[in-house]
Amino acid sequence: MTTTVRTLTRRQVDRGVRDAMARVYLAGYGDPALAESRLDADNFATSTLRRHSRRTGFRLVVAVTDGTVSGFGYGFTGGSGQFWSDWLTGAAPDDIVSTWVGDHFELVDLVVHPDHRGQGISGLLHDHLVEGLPQEKALLATTPDEGPAARLYAGRGWQVLVPEIDGAKALYGLDLRAEALR
Ligand SMILES: CC(C)(COP(=O)(O)OP(=O)(O)OC[C@H]1O[C@@H](n2cnc3c(N)ncnc32)[C@H](O)[C@@H]1OP(=O)(O)O)[C@@H](O)C(=O)NCCC(=O)NCCS
């Protein structure tokens, strides 16, 4: 199997791309047999993604394996006035907020279709997504267990900043300036 990763601009996120991303989102997070999951994936593609794609610093990477979209990752520049940044400002310790929150790259999502997992595609997506980012810091939230997401981020320089920030999720940070020097 051959996988290539493409970086798309906001204008390239057309109906076909949104539909392909919705399919990955549905298979990755939901149960395609359930109407609720299908609604959730549709809402992601038609509402959340559209809203996020208008934000400053939006960057989207899409993995294509043998002609099929097998995964994607995206983010944008986070800052005050946005829901997650404002929420973090209240939820994280002051020293973390002052060092990390604001003008950071917010890695919103990175997901690989279950049919294509375990082949290193998330690593390809990650590396394309963060390469050459203009921000100094990047942030994300995910579960800090022994699973593939934690393995992925731990192996790529991300550190746990706050072990429990949102239920079972931890806040992770990546120093992009240090990464650029590696
Ligand atoms: C997390 C996710 C993107 C990983 O995708 P993937 O392409 O299968 O991952 P990779 O094959 O690149 O493997 C990533 C790391 O996890 C490890 N890994 C893969 N499958 C694993 C498993 N079932 N259990 C534990 N570790 C696993 C790999 O060995 C690799 O670690 P390494 O770099 O130390 O070798 C995928 O599982 C997914 O889409 N999950 C749902 C969405 C999600 O949770 N996203 C992250 C939050 S933003």
The ligand as an SDF file (V2000), in Angstrom:
LIG
                    3D

 48 50  0  0  0  0  0  0  0  0999 V2000
   -4.3130    7.6640   17.3830 C   0  0  0  0  0  0  0  0  0  0  0  0
   -4.4060    7.2530   15.9060 C   0  0  0  0  0  0  0  0  0  0  0  0
   -4.4820    8.5070   15.0470 C   0  0  0  0  0  0  0  0  0  0  0  0
   -3.1370    6.4510   15.5660 C   0  0  0  0  0  0  0  0  0  0  0  0
   -3.1690    6.1360   14.1690 O   0  0  0  0  0  0  0  0  0  0  0  0
   -2.2570    5.0060   13.4930 P   0  0  0  0  0  0  0  0  0  0  0  0
   -1.9350    5.4310   12.1130 O   0  0  0  0  0  0  0  0  0  0  0  0
   -2.8840    3.6810   13.6570 O   0  0  0  0  0  0  0  0  0  0  0  0
   -0.9560    5.0630   14.4050 O   0  0  0  0  0  0  0  0  0  0  0  0
    0.5010    4.6060   13.9900 P   0  0  0  0  0  0  0  0  0  0  0  0
    0.4720    3.3170   13.2270 O   0  0  0  0  0  0  0  0  0  0  0  0
    1.1880    5.7800   13.3440 O   0  0  0  0  0  0  0  0  0  0  0  0
    1.1100    4.3490   15.4240 O   0  0  0  0  0  0  0  0  0  0  0  0
    1.3200    5.4100   16.3630 C   0  0  0  0  0  0  0  0  0  0  0  0
    2.0120    4.8570   17.5880 C   0  0  0  0  0  0  0  0  0  0  0  0
    1.1080    4.0290   18.3290 O   0  0  0  0  0  0  0  0  0  0  0  0
    1.6000    2.6860   18.3870 C   0  0  0  0  0  0  0  0  0  0  0  0
    0.4320    1.8600   18.2350 N   0  0  0  0  0  0  0  0  0  0  0  0
   -0.2200    1.5490   17.0960 C   0  0  0  0  0  0  0  0  0  0  0  0
   -1.2750    0.7790   17.3780 N   0  0  0  0  0  0  0  0  0  0  0  0
   -1.2790    0.6040   18.7250 C   0  0  0  0  0  0  0  0  0  0  0  0
   -2.1430   -0.0710   19.6410 C   0  0  0  0  0  0  0  0  0  0  0  0
   -3.2190   -0.7390   19.2150 N   0  0  0  0  0  0  0  0  0  0  0  0
   -1.8630   -0.0060   20.9770 N   0  0  0  0  0  0  0  0  0  0  0  0
   -0.7860    0.6820   21.4090 C   0  0  0  0  0  0  0  0  0  0  0  0
    0.0620    1.3550   20.5930 N   0  0  0  0  0  0  0  0  0  0  0  0
   -0.1970    1.3020   19.2700 C   0  0  0  0  0  0  0  0  0  0  0  0
    2.5970    2.5780   17.2570 C   0  0  0  0  0  0  0  0  0  0  0  0
    3.5750    1.5900   17.5290 O   0  0  0  0  0  0  0  0  0  0  0  0
    3.1940    3.9500   17.2510 C   0  0  0  0  0  0  0  0  0  0  0  0
    4.0880    4.1240   18.3340 O   0  0  0  0  0  0  0  0  0  0  0  0
    5.6580    4.2150   18.0730 P   0  0  0  0  0  0  0  0  0  0  0  0
    5.8420    5.4830   17.2480 O   0  0  0  0  0  0  0  0  0  0  0  0
    6.2290    4.3220   19.4450 O   0  0  0  0  0  0  0  0  0  0  0  0
    6.0270    2.9820   17.3160 O   0  0  0  0  0  0  0  0  0  0  0  0
   -5.6230    6.3270   15.6500 C   0  0  0  0  0  0  0  0  0  0  0  0
   -5.6080    5.2660   16.5700 O   0  0  0  0  0  0  0  0  0  0  0  0
   -6.9490    7.0630   15.7140 C   0  0  0  0  0  0  0  0  0  0  0  0
   -7.4230    7.5990   14.7200 O   0  0  0  0  0  0  0  0  0  0  0  0
   -7.5810    7.0960   16.9240 N   0  0  0  0  0  0  0  0  0  0  0  0
   -8.8530    7.7880   17.1070 C   0  0  0  0  0  0  0  0  0  0  0  0
   -8.6630    9.2940   17.0690 C   0  0  0  0  0  0  0  0  0  0  0  0
   -7.7160    9.7940   18.1530 C   0  0  0  0  0  0  0  0  0  0  0  0
   -7.7550    9.3510   19.2960 O   0  0  0  0  0  0  0  0  0  0  0  0
   -6.8420   10.7480   17.7690 N   0  0  0  0  0  0  0  0  0  0  0  0
   -5.8560   11.3300   18.6740 C   0  0  0  0  0  0  0  0  0  0  0  0
   -6.4090   12.4840   19.4170 C   0  0  0  0  0  0  0  0  0  0  0  0
   -6.2030   13.9840   18.5320 S   0  0  0  0  0  0  0  0  0  0  0  0
  1  2  1  0
  2  3  1  0
  2  4  1  0
  2 36  1  0
  4  5  1  0
  5  6  1  0
  6  7  2  0
  6  8  1  0
  6  9  1  0
  9 10  1  0
 10 11  2  0
 10 12  1  0
 10 13  1  0
 13 14  1  0
 14 15  1  0
 15 16  1  0
 15 30  1  0
 16 17  1  0
 17 18  1  0
 17 28  1  0
 18 19  1  0
 18 27  1  0
 19 20  2  0
 20 21  1  0
 21 22  1  0
 21 27  2  0
 22 23  1  0
 22 24  2  0
 24 25  1  0
 25 26  2  0
 26 27  1  0
 28 29  1  0
 28 30  1  0
 30 31  1  0
 31 32  1  0
 32 33  2  0
 32 34  1  0
 32 35  1  0
 36 37  1  0
 36 38  1  0
 38 39  2  0
 38 40  1  0
 40 41  1  0
 41 42  1  0
 42 43  1  0
 43 44  2  0
 43 45  1  0
 45 46  1  0
 46 47  1  0
 47 48  1  0
M  END
$$$$
